Amino acid sequence: MCVDRDGCEIEGCSSSDEVRTLSGSMSPGLKSNPDLHPCKPGQKFRAALLRCRTPAAAAGILSFGNVLNYMDRYTVAVFICSFMVAAPIFGYLGDRFNRKVILSCGIFFWSIVTLSSSFISKEYYWLFVLSRGLVGIGESSYSSISPTIIGDLFTNNSRTMMLSVFYLAIPLGSGLGYILGSSAKVAAGDWHWALRVSPVLGITAGSLILVFVPEPKRGSADQIGVRRSTSWFCDMKALAKNRSYVFSSLASAAVSFATGAFGMWIPLYLARAQVVQKTAEACTKEICSSTDSLIFGAITCVTGLLGVVIGAATTRLCRKKTERADPLVCAVSMLGSAIFICLIFVVAKKSIVGAYVCIFIGETLLFLNWAITADILMFVVIPTRRATAVAFQSFTSHLLGDAGSPYLIGLISDALQQSYATSALWRFLSLGYALMLCPFIIVLGGMFFLATALFFLDDREKAEKQLSQSARTLSSVKVTTK
């Protein structure tokens, strides 16, 4: 006879003298325990389900959902405005209510809206625009809340590793989105089919989250149960005073600024470089060759994967040398990235291959800080404020970053180009001069990470003290009620 952890007798087990549980062997005396009873089918399923709800499985499922998040985002571009507006709202909800329910509802919502939008005809383009805005709302729920669950399931190096896996979804999902968008159009002869694949996977991910992802208590990874006792305004005031959080958020906006501008303009810049080198003809058609876009997209995917992995490994090694490793690794990688991105505009006029090499190294260094920035936030913000902190960091990154950088670069390029509008060389140079703003912004981001390093230990210590005080208060309340 065997016994599970619910105290149920499992039928069909060995009749040996020793009774076994999930934790090991038990005394044979338990055989005669009158409290033991045969398990009902539902209890057996529940016990098996609980065994599957491991932190590693939860992190894997959340990472799968994040892949779909970015895959759907880049199939047809999401309107960033709706994403930014919704993120603070979901941050508020994520700090106060059941997070996995909010995540699942967000995934179901964006999956259904995405599938519905694939059937909208071109006569109702305004409705299609509205539907993509709604998708942004659904996706903001996932981006704001899911990292906080991982933060409450793991700590220290384990958390860094799991957050790295989670943020690998950015380049992987982006690349799959590009592939899905182009492949579906070729295979089905209609780009709408690209919007009919991800919803099926999205509903699957939402169901897996509901069933297998636990809802950990906030602060459980630090072995401290935290009870909410502050208002939203108090949370925002505390975040505004948290210097490490503020500076790392501004640095994150610098990364977003550069990536948004590069994604829009680098393929065109390289195409113009080939015209200047006389290795290609200037495109006068409405739809031009997408070769440079595909190559740049592939490089972005590979460098994103490498950057996240190298960033996590480097941080783990550097933590043995200094407690300020996280922001310092980010600062050094940003400053190094700026050098190679500057070299793009020096090399591109003579060698496209050389430009691609500089892009590869520059982007790898730039993407080193994706997971590390999230880990910094986990260290310096207490668990009951993390969803709000992630949401406003995302809001700041988009507002000061990729929401405006492509348009700003375009305006500068057009203004410079007006003098010699018919010159192919000047069209190439004017766009290059405009893009030169990006490495300066990246250097500024590196300086923000250096500022983060100055205050990191103090802010982490403050967060730990707040957790300890909250735990003591909670313990005293429990003693009083007894």
C-alpha positions in Angstrom: 0.0 0.0 0.0 1.2 3.5 -0.8 0.1 6.9 0.5 0.2 10.2 -1.2 0.6 13.6 0.6 -3.1 14.1 0.9 -3.3 11.0 3.1 -5.0 8.9 0.5 -4.4 5.2 -0.1 -3.2 4.7 -3.7 -4.7 1.6 -5.1 -2.6 -1.1 -7.0 0.6 -0.4 -5.0 3.0 -3.0 -3.6 1.9 -4.8 -0.5 5.3 -4.7 1.1 5.7 -4.0 4.7 7.0 -0.5 4.1 4.7 2.4 3.3 6.1 5.1 1.0 5.2 8.7 0.6 6.5 11.5 -1.7 9.1 12.4 0.8 10.5 8.8 1.3 9.8 5.8 3.5 7.3 5.8 6.4 6.8 3.6 9.4 4.9 0.3 8.8 2.7 1.3 11.6 0.9 3.7 9.2 -0.7 0.7 7.5 -3.1 0.3 10.4 -4.0 4.0 10.5 -7.8 4.3 10.3 -7.5 7.8 8.8 -6.2 6.4 5.5 -8.8 6.0 2.8 -8.8 5.3 -0.9 -8.2 8.3 -3.1 -10.9 9.7 -5.3 -10.0 10.3 -8.9 -10.1 14.0 -8.5 -7.7 13.9 -5.5 -5.2 11.8 -7.5 -5.3 14.3 -10.4 -4.8 17.2 -7.9 -1.8 15.5 -6.3 -0.2 14.8 -9.7 -0.9 18.4 -10.8 0.7 19.8 -7.7 3.8 17.7 -8.4 4.0 19.4 -11.9 3.8 22.9 -10.5 7.5 23.4 -10.1 9.2 26.8 -10.3 11.2 25.6 -13.4 8.1 24.5 -15.2 6.4 27.8 -14.3 9.4 29.8 -15.7 9.3 27.7 -18.9 5.6 28.3 -19.5 6.0 32.0 -18.8 8.9 32.1 -21.2 6.8 30.3 -23.9 4.1 32.9 -23.4 6.6 35.7 -23.8 7.8 34.2 -27.1 4.2 34.4 -28.3 4.0 38.0 -27.0 6.8 39.2 -29.1 6.0 36.9 -32.1 2.5 38.4 -32.3 3.8 41.9 -31.8 6.2 41.7 -34.7 3.8 39.9 -37.1 2.0 43.2 -37.6 3.3 46.1 -35.5 1.4 46.8 -32.3 0.6 50.4 -31.6 2.8 51.4 -28.7 0.4 54.0 -27.4 -2.2 51.5 -26.2 0.6 49.4 -24.7 2.0 52.4 -22.7 -1.4 53.5 -21.4 -2.4 50.0 -20.3 0.9 49.0 -18.6 0.5 51.2 -15.4 -3.0 49.8 -15.0 -1.9 46.2 -15.1 1.0 47.1 -12.8 -1.5 48.3 -10.2 -3.6 45.2 -10.6 -0.6 42.9 -10.6 0.5 44.1 -7.1 -2.9 43.5 -5.6 -4.7 40.6 -7.3 -4.1 37.1 -8.5 -1.4 37.5 -11.2 -1.7 34.3 -13.1 -5.5 34.9 -13.6 -4.6 38.4 -15.0 -1.9 36.9 -17.2 -4.3 34.2 -18.6 -7.1 36.7 -19.2 -4.6 39.0 -21.0 -3.4 36.1 -23.3 -6.9 35.0 -24.0 -8.0 38.5 -24.8 -5.1 39.3 -27.2 -5.4 35.8 -28.9 -9.1 36.3 -29.6 -8.7 39.9 -30.8 -5.8 38.8 -33.1 -7.8 36.0 -34.6 -10.8 38.2 -35.1 -8.6 40.9 -36.8 -7.5 38.4 -39.4 -11.0 38.4 -40.9 -11.3 42.2 -41.2 -11.4 43.3 -44.8 -9.4 46.3 -46.2 -12.7 48.3 -46.4 -12.7 48.4 -42.6 -9.1 49.4 -42.0 -10.0 51.6 -39.1 -11.4 48.5 -37.3 -8.1 46.7 -38.0 -6.2 49.5 -36.4 -8.4 49.5 -33.4 -8.0 45.7 -33.0 -4.2 46.0 -33.1 -4.5 48.7 -30.4 -6.5 46.3 -28.3 -3.8 43.6 -28.7 -1.4 46.1 -27.2 -3.5 46.3 -24.1 -3.6 42.5 -23.8 0.2 42.2 -24.3 0.9 44.9 -21.7 -0.6 42.7 -19.0 1.9 40.0 -19.8 5.0 42.2 -20.0 4.1 44.0 -16.7 3.3 41.0 -14.5 5.1 37.8 -15.6 8.6 38.9 -14.5 7.3 39.4 -11.0 6.1 35.8 -10.7 9.6 34.6 -11.7 11.0 37.1 -9.1 8.9 35.4 -6.4 9.9 31.9 -7.5 13.7 32.3 -7.7 16.4 34.4 -6.1 20.0 35.5 -6.7 21.8 33.6 -9.5 18.8 31.3 -10.1 16.6 34.3 -10.7 19.2 35.8 -13.1 19.3 32.6 -15.1 15.5 32.2 -15.3 15.0 35.9 -16.2 17.6 35.4 -18.9 15.5 32.5 -20.3 12.4 34.6 -20.1 14.0 37.5 -22.0 15.4 35.3 -24.6 11.9 35.5 -25.9 12.5 39.0 -27.2 14.8 38.1 -30.0 13.4 34.6 -30.5 9.8 35.9 -30.7 10.7 38.8 -32.9 12.5 36.5 -35.3 9.6 34.0 -35.4 7.3 36.9 -36.0 9.2 38.0 -39.1 9.4 34.5 -40.4 5.7 33.8 -39.7 4.6 37.0 -41.4 6.6 36.3 -44.6 6.0 32.5 -44.7 2.3 32.7 -44.2 1.9 35.2 -47.0 3.9 32.9 -49.4 2.3 29.7 -48.3 -1.3 30.9 -48.2 -1.1 33.8 -50.6 -2.6 36.0 -47.9 -0.8 37.8 -45.0 -3.9 37.5 -42.8 -3.0 33.8 -42.1 0.0 35.1 -40.1 -2.6 36.3 -37.6 -4.3 32.9 -37.4 -1.4 30.9 -36.1 -0.3 32.7 -32.9 -3.8 32.8 -31.4 -4.0 29.0 -31.2 -0.6 28.9 -29.4 -1.7 31.8 -27.2 -4.8 30.0 -25.9 -2.6 27.0 -25.2 -0.1 29.2 -23.3 -3.0 30.8 -21.3 -4.4 27.4 -20.4 -1.0 26.1 -19.3 -0.5 29.2 -17.0 -3.9 28.6 -15.4 -3.1 24.9 -14.7 0.6 24.6 -14.1 1.9 28.1 -13.0 1.6 28.6 -9.2 0.6 31.9 -7.6 3.6 32.4 -5.2 3.2 34.7 -2.2 4.9 38.0 -2.8 8.4 37.8 -1.3 8.2 34.0 -1.0 11.6 33.5 -2.8 13.2 35.6 0.0 11.4 33.4 2.5 9.4 36.5 3.7 5.7 36.7 3.3 4.7 40.3 2.6 1.3 41.8 3.3 0.2 44.8 1.3 -0.1 47.9 3.5 0.6 50.9 1.2 -1.5 52.8 -1.4 -0.7 53.2 -5.1 0.4 56.8 -4.5 2.7 55.7 -1.7 4.2 53.1 -4.1 4.8 55.7 -6.8 6.4 58.0 -4.3 8.7 55.3 -3.1 9.7 54.3 -6.7 10.4 58.0 -7.5 12.8 58.1 -4.5 14.5 54.9 -5.5 17.5 56.2 -7.4 18.7 52.8 -8.7 15.2 52.2 -10.2 15.0 55.7 -11.7 18.5 55.6 -13.3 18.1 52.0 -14.6 14.8 52.9 -16.1 16.3 55.9 -17.9 19.1 53.6 -19.2 16.5 51.1 -20.4 14.9 53.9 -22.3 18.2 54.6 -24.0 18.4 51.0 -25.2 14.8 51.2 -26.5 15.6 54.5 -28.3 18.5 52.9 -30.2 16.7 49.6 -31.0 13.6 51.4 -32.3 15.6 53.7 -34.5 17.8 50.9 -35.8 14.9 48.6 -36.6 13.3 51.3 -38.8 16.3 52.9 -40.5 19.4 50.6 -40.6 18.2 48.4 -43.5 17.5 51.6 -45.6 20.9 53.0 -44.6 22.7 49.9 -45.8 20.6 49.9 -49.0 21.7 53.5 -49.7 25.3 52.5 -48.9 25.2 49.9 -51.6 23.9 52.5 -54.1 26.9 54.7 -53.1 29.3 51.8 -53.6 27.6 51.1 -57.0 26.9 47.5 -56.1 23.1 48.1 -56.3 20.7 50.3 -58.1 18.5 52.9 -56.3 15.0 51.5 -55.7 12.3 53.6 -57.3 9.5 51.0 -56.8 6.8 51.2 -54.1 8.0 47.8 -52.7 11.8 47.3 -52.7 14.0 44.3 -52.0 13.8 43.1 -48.4 17.2 41.4 -48.4 18.8 44.0 -46.1 15.8 43.8 -43.8 16.0 40.0 -43.5 19.7 40.1 -42.9 19.4 42.8 -40.2 16.4 40.9 -38.7 18.5 37.6 -38.5 21.4 39.5 -37.0 19.1 41.1 -34.4 17.7 37.7 -33.4 21.2 36.0 -33.1 22.7 39.0 -31.2 19.7 39.1 -28.9 20.1 35.5 -28.0 23.9 35.9 -27.5 23.6 39.1 -25.6 21.2 37.7 -23.0 23.2 34.5 -22.5 26.6 36.3 -22.3 25.1 39.0 -20.0 23.8 36.4 -17.5 27.0 34.5 -17.5 29.2 37.6 -17.1 27.1 38.9 -14.3 27.3 35.6 -12.4 31.1 35.7 -12.7 31.4 39.4 -11.7 29.3 39.0 -8.6 32.1 37.0 -7.1 34.3 40.1 -7.4 31.9 43.0 -6.6 28.4 43.3 -5.3 27.8 46.1 -7.9 28.3 43.7 -10.7 24.8 44.0 -12.3 24.8 47.8 -13.1 28.5 47.8 -13.9 28.2 45.0 -16.5 25.4 47.0 -18.1 27.4 50.2 -18.1 30.5 48.6 -19.7 28.5 46.8 -22.3 26.6 50.0 -23.2 29.8 52.1 -23.6 31.4 49.3 -25.6 28.3 49.1 -27.8 28.5 52.8 -28.6 32.0 52.4 -30.0 31.0 49.7 -32.5 27.8 51.5 -33.5 29.8 54.6 -34.3 32.1 52.4 -36.5 29.1 51.3 -38.6 28.8 54.8 -40.1 32.6 54.9 -40.7 32.8 51.5 -42.4 29.4 51.4 -44.3 30.6 53.7 -47.1 33.4 51.2 -48.1 32.3 47.8 -46.9 28.8 46.4 -46.2 30.3 43.2 -44.7 32.3 45.4 -42.3 29.1 47.3 -41.4 27.3 44.0 -40.6 30.2 42.9 -38.4 30.0 46.2 -36.4 26.2 45.8 -36.2 26.7 42.3 -34.8 29.2 43.2 -32.1 27.4 46.5 -31.2 24.0 44.9 -30.9 25.3 41.9 -28.9 26.8 44.4 -26.3 23.6 46.5 -26.4 21.4 43.5 -25.6 23.5 42.2 -22.7 21.5 44.2 -20.3 17.9 43.0 -21.0 17.7 40.4 -18.3 20.2 42.2 -16.0 18.0 45.4 -15.9 15.0 43.3 -14.7 17.2 41.6 -12.1 18.3 45.0 -10.8 14.7 46.0 -10.3 14.0 42.8 -8.4 16.9 43.6 -6.0 16.0 47.2 -5.2 12.1 47.1 -5.3 10.1 45.2 -2.7 7.8 42.4 -4.0 4.5 44.3 -3.4 5.7 47.1 -5.8 7.4 45.1 -8.5 4.5 44.8 -11.0 4.0 48.6 -10.7 7.7 49.1 -11.1 8.0 46.9 -14.2 5.0 48.6 -15.8 6.3 52.1 -15.3 9.8 51.1 -16.5 8.1 49.7 -19.6 6.1 52.9 -20.0 9.2 55.1 -19.6 11.2 52.9 -22.1 8.6 53.3 -24.8 7.8 56.9 -24.1 11.4 58.1 -24.2 12.6 55.4 -26.5 11.1 53.6 -29.5 7.8 55.5 -29.5 9.5 58.6 -30.9 13.1 57.7 -31.9 12.2 56.4 -35.5 10.3 59.6 -36.2 13.0 61.9 -34.7 15.7 60.2 -36.8 13.5 60.6 -39.9 12.9 64.3 -39.3 16.6 65.0 -38.8 17.5 63.1 -42.0 14.8 64.9 -44.0 16.0 68.3 -42.7 19.6 67.5 -43.7 18.6 66.1 -47.0 16.7 69.2 -48.3 19.8 70.9 -49.6 20.8 68.1 -52.0 17.7 66.1 -52.4 18.7 64.5 -55.7 22.2 63.3 -54.5 22.4 59.6 -53.7 25.5 60.3 -51.6 23.9 63.0 -49.6 20.8 60.8 -49.0 23.1 58.2 -47.6 25.2 60.7 -45.5 22.2 62.6 -44.1 20.6 59.4 -42.8 24.0 58.4 -41.3 24.4 61.8 -39.6 20.9 61.4 -38.1 21.6 57.9 -36.9 24.7 59.2 -35.2 22.4 60.4 -32.5 22.0 56.8 -31.3 25.5 56.1 -30.0 25.3 59.4 -28.0 22.1 58.2 -26.5 23.7 54.8 -25.7 26.6 56.5 -24.0 24.1 58.5 -21.9 22.4 55.2 -21.0 25.8 53.8 -19.9 26.2 56.8 -17.7 22.8 56.1 -16.2 23.9 52.6 -15.4 27.1 54.0 -13.7 24.8 56.2 -11.6 22.8 53.1 -10.8 26.0 51.4 -9.6 26.6 54.2 -7.2 23.3 53.8 -5.4 22.7 50.1 -6.0 23.9 48.7 -2.6 22.1 51.4 -0.6 18.8 50.9 -2.4 19.1 47.1 -2.1 19.8 47.4 1.6 16.7 49.6 2.0 14.5 47.1 0.2 15.8 44.3 2.4 15.2 46.3 5.5 11.6 47.0 4.4 11.1 43.3 3.8 12.4 42.5 7.3 10.2 45.1 8.9 7.2 43.9 7.1 7.9 40.3 8.1 8.3 41.3 11.8 5.0 43.3 11.6 3.2 40.4 10.1 4.6 38.0 12.7 3.5 40.3 15.6 0.0 40.5 14.1 -0.2 36.7 13.9 1.0 36.4 17.6 -1.6 39.0 18.7 -4.5 37.2 16.9 -3.5 33.9 18.5 
